Amino acid sequence: MEKENQSVEELTHGLLGELQLKCYGKKTLNNYRRILKNLALYMQLNEISTYSSENGKAFVEDYISTHEISVSFQKTISTVIGRLSDYCDGREYSPQRKKSSVKLPENHAVLLEDYLSFCKRDGNRAGTIKGKRKFCGDFLIFLMTLGCNDIRDINSTQICKACLMFHNKDAWAVIRMFLIYLYKENVIEYDYSTIVPHYTRPFLVPATYTEDEILRFENAIDRSSKIGIRDYAMLLLATRLGMRSGDIAGLIFDEIDFEGNSIHIVQEKTLQPQELPLLPEIKDAIMNYIENARPTVNDECRIFLRQNAPYQGITTSAIRFATTRYFRKAGIDISDKKHGLHTFRSSLASSMVNDQVPYDVVRKVLGHTDPNAIKHYAKVDIERLREYALAVPAPSSVFEAFLNGGRSYAGL
């Protein structure tokens, strides 16, 4: 039987069965049952025989407007009904339901999918494709707001205005490549890529933290809780080894050699293999997590998991939020500094450089494949840079006269 033809009771039974397989707790499932019973009653009173997402939204609005409930429970009701709608419509389960976004018209949607398929064939990775989908989709939406409903009618004024509507200027490079594709595929008549503004990120000195600050950060993690045990093991991989968040989130059991005390990964960013030492403190932290805090899941090979059902692998965003939380808990001032996980890589590089470790060794330890990456580390090597400082030349001519109280330098 097709899901859209099932009764709300049958849909409820199917959804709860799916959530039970994902290890949802008894209390959570009971909350789902209670809310979905109210939905069934609402449909009965309003003589609605078939469930749809529109009916679900109407129920949520009606329930919230007629009951005095907390904001938290309002969100719970919306989540439950959203899950039922996803299940009914055959959408794949996602731990965090995405907010609805503006839907592209079919002509734009097909065009975007064709471009992303081209990018995929060209070797773009999933993360890159995701970013291009976001930027190009927003670009098409901006054009629609400017009156361009058919990409073939695009003009230079609309392109310039649409580009200026982006808050993140990294989008400009993506839009430039998108326009080149449209021109080469004869979708648009002219190559408008040349009028897209250029933006170069300022190459700033990497944000770093002292060894004392990093120790305070590590000690701020409460290891008496299961979440703290997980976070401590997870974040030690960043503070002590400089691992990237994607590599930590994707770490699997087969990549750790507990007997040989080593970690063997293929880096998510570069696709290059990397071997790292399994330091004693990291080994102990990971073993403590596996034995005392990791949820019992047989079909999940990733080491670090969510602590709540469904027990899936941790996400990079969860690692990022945890990093910020412990920086603040440690009382470290991050108001004017970057404080993402990547700062631990910069801090590790800075520490090694200050200990006179050669740049090329630093590059290899952090898993960089680009030899020019050492230029990034040179900015934190203040002591060595001082060796190449140029002496200030002695003043002469007009400037010397000005320093000695002569006429205004600007007026000469």
N, C-alpha and C positions, 0 to 999 in steps of 0.2 A: 504494500500500500504506500502511495506517495505521501510524504510528510504533510504537504499542503492540504491533503484531504483527510487528515487525521483529526480526531477531536482533541480539544485542549487537554483532556485527561490522558489520552494516548501520548500526546507530545510531552506532557509532564513526566509520564513514566519513562519515556525514552531518554529525555534530558537527564533525569536523576540517575538513570542507569549509567549514562556516559560519565557523569561527574563522579559517581562512585568508583568507576574504573580508574579515574584520575586521582583517587585517594582523598577526595573531599571528606571532611570530618562529619560526624553524626550531627553535631549542632548546626553546622552550615547547611546540611541537607534538609534538616527540619525547618530552617528559616525559608529555604526555597519552597518546601511543601506548603508552608503557611501562606506565603505570598501568592503562590500559584493557585491555591484554593480560593483565595479572594478574587483572583482573575477569573476563575471558572464561574464564581457566583455573579460577578459583574457581567459576564457574557450571557449568563442565563437570564438575568433581570432585563437585559437590553435585547434579548432575543437574537443574539449573535451565534450562529451555528458553527462558523469556520473561523479559526484564528488567523490573523495576519499581523504583520509588524505595525500597521496603522492602528489596529484594534488594541495592540499592546500599548502603544503610545497614548491612546485615548484613556486606557485604564490607569496608567501612571498619572496623567494629569488629573483625572477624576479623583483618584485616591488621595493624592497630595493636597488637593483643594478642599477635600471633605474631612480630612483627619489632621489632628495636631500631632505631628511627628517631627523628630529631630532631622536636621540636615543630613546627618549620617545615614539615618534609615531611609530618607528619600533617595540617597545615592544607591543604597542597597536594593531598593525596589527597582530602580532604573537598570541596575546591573542584572538582576534576575530576569526581568522582562527582555532585556537585550540579549541575554544568553538564549532564552526561549526562541526569540526571533531568529537568531543565528542558526539555531538547531533546526527550526522549521524551514528556513530558506536554504539549508545545506551549506552554510558558510563554515569554513574550517575554524576549529576552536583556537582561541588565542587567550593566554593568561590575562592580558590587559586589553580590554576592548578599546579599539581606536575610535576617536571622536569622528563623527561624520564630517566629510569635507565637501567642497563644492564639486558637483559632478560635471565632467566635461561633456559637451555634446558629442554625438557619435563620430562626426567627421574629425574633430580634434582628437578624440580618444584613439581612433584607429591610427591616425598620423603619429601620435606619441608612441603607441605600441610598436609600430613599424620602426621608428627611430631607435627605441630601446632594444629591439631585436637585432638591429644592425650593430649597436654598441656591444651587445653580448657576443655576437659573432666576431667582433673586432678584438675580443679578449678582455673587455671590461668585467670586473668582478662584481659580486652581488652588492657590496656596499656602494660602489661607484654608480651602479644602475639605480639604486635606491635614491641617491642624491640627485641624479639627473632626472628621475621621474618627478621628484619634488620641484626642482627649479623650473624644468620645462613645463610642467603642469601649471605652476603658478604664472609663468610667462604667458601661456595661452589664456588663462583666466583674466590676467591683467589686460590683454589685448581685447578680450570680449567687453570688459568694462569701458574700454576706449572706443567701442563701436566696431571692432573688427571681428565679425562672426565667421568669416571665411578667410583662412590664412593666405589664400591666393590674392586677396585684396589688400594685403599689408602694405604699409608705407613707412618711410623713414621716421616721420614724426611720431607715429604710434610706437615704433620700436624704441626710440629714445625715451619716451615717456614711460613705457613699460619697464625699461631697465632701471629708471630712477625710482620706481615703486618698490624695488627690492631693498630690504634692510641689510641683508647679507650680500655684500658686493662680490663674494666668491661666485655668485650666480652668473656674473657677467661672462666669465670664461666658458661656462657651460652653454649659455645662450648663444655665444659666438659660434661654437661648434654645431649647435642645433641648426642655426641659420645656414651654415655651410652645407650641411646635409640636405636641407630643404632646397637649396639652390642646385646642388648636384643632381638631385632627384627630379628636377624640373617642376617642383611644387610651387616655387616662387620664381618670378622673372629675373630678379636681380640678386646679386650677392650682397646682402645687407650686413654681413658680419663685420665689415670694415668700420661701420658707424657705432658698433657697440663699444662703450667706454672700456678702458683698460684700468685694472686695479692691481697694484702690487702691494702685498702685505709688507709692512715695515719689519725689517730683520732686527728684532730686539735681542738684548742680552737674555739668555734663557733664565727663567725663574728657578731659583735653587733654595734649598733649606739646609741649615746646618745639621751636623750629626746629632746635636742635642735636641733640636726641634723634631727630627725624625724619631728619636727615641721617645720623646714626649708623645708624639703621634701614636706610636705603637703601644705605649703604656696606657693610652686613653681608651683602648678597646677593652670592654668588660668581658673577660674570658670565663665568667661564671654562667653565662647564658649560652645557649646553642648558637644563636646568631653571632654572638661575640667570638665564639670558638671558630666558627666558619670564617668570619671577617678577618680574624687575626692570621689564620693560615693563608688566606687569600692575599692579604695586603703585604705580608712578609715577602711574597714573590715579587712584589713591586719595589718595596723599600730596600731589599737586600740584593736582588738580582736585576732590577730594572725591567721586568717583564711588562709588556703592553697589556692593556685591559682585555683586548680581544683574545690574546693568547692565554690569559688567566681564565677567562670565562670558558674557553674551549678546551682547556686542559683535560685529558682523559687518562684513565688508569694505565693504559699501555705505554704512555709517554714518560712514566716515572719508573726508574729502576731503583727500587728501594735497597736492593742488595749491593748494587754498584754505586749507589749514592750519586745518581746523575739524572738529569731531565733532558729528554730528546724531543724537540718539537719541530714542526714546520711552521714558520712564522706566518701569521695570517696576513700581515701587510705586504711582505716581500715574497712569500712562498719559498723562502730559503730555509734549509735545515739549520738548526741551532742546538748546540749542546751546552747545558748549564750544570753547575755543581749543585747537588742536593745538600745544602748546608745542614748541619745537625739541628739548628733551631727551626729551620723550615721543615725538615723531616719530622721532627717531634710534633710540630703544630699540625701538619697534615694528618699524621697518624692519630692524633687526639681527635681531630674533626671526624675522621672516618669511623673511629671506634665509638665515639661518645655523642656526636651531634648530627652526623649526616643521616637524613631520612633513609629508611630501608626501601630501596627501589632496585629491582633486579634488572630492569631493561634500560637503565640510563648509565651510559659509560662515562659521561662527564663527571668530574669529581665534585665540583661545587654546585650545589642545588639550592633552589628556593626552599625556605623553611615551611612554607604553607603549600597545601595542595593547589594545583597539580605540581608534583615534585619534578620540575624541569630544571634544566641548566640555568645558572645565574646569568643575568644579562649585563652587558657593559654599562648600561645606565644605572643599574643597581650598584655596581662597583663604584661608579662615579659619585653617586649620592652618599654612599658609605664613606668615601674618602673625605668629602666635604664635612660630613657629620663629625668625624673623629678629629679633623683639624680644629674645628670649633670647640669640641669637647676638651681638647688639649690646651686651649687658650692661646693658640698660635694666631698671630695677626695675619689674616689673609685678605684684608680689605683692598690692598693695592698690588696684590701679587696673584699670579695664576696659582691654582690650587687643585688642579686635576691630577690624575694618576701619572701623567707624563712628567710632572715636575720631579718625580722620584728618579726618572731616567736622567734628567738634567743634573740632579743633585749627586747621583752616583758618578756621572761623568766628571762633574766638578771635583768631587772627592779624589777620584783616581788621577786626574790631571794635576791637582795640587800635591799629590804624592809622587809626582814625576813619572807617572805611567805614560809611555809613549802614546801619541794620539791614535796611531794605527791599532794598538792593542785595545784602547778604549772603544774604538769603532767596532772591532770584532766582538768584544764582550757584549755590547749592546745589540749586536746582530745587524748592523748597518751593512749594506752592500755597496753603497755609493762612497767612493774614496773622498769626495768633497764634503762628506758629513763632518770631517774633522774641523772644518772651518767654523762649524756651529760651536764646537767645544772650545775653540781658541778664544772665544769671547769671555769665557769664565776663567781663563788662565791669566789672572791679573798680574801675578808676579813675573811670569815669563814675558808678558807683553811689555812690562816695564823695561826689559833689557833692550827693546827695540824702539824705545821712545826717542823722538828727535829733540835735540836741544833747541831751546827758544833762541832765535837769532837776536843779536844785539840791535837795539834801535838805531836808525840812521836817517839822515836827510830830514825831510819834512816831519816825519813821525817823531824823530828825536827832538826836534825843536818844539813840537807840540807838548811832549812830555816834560820839557824843561820850562814850560810856562809861556811858550810863544803864542802866535795867533791861533785862532780856532782851526782845528784840523779840517773840519768840514768846509770851512770857507776858503781854504787854499786851493 
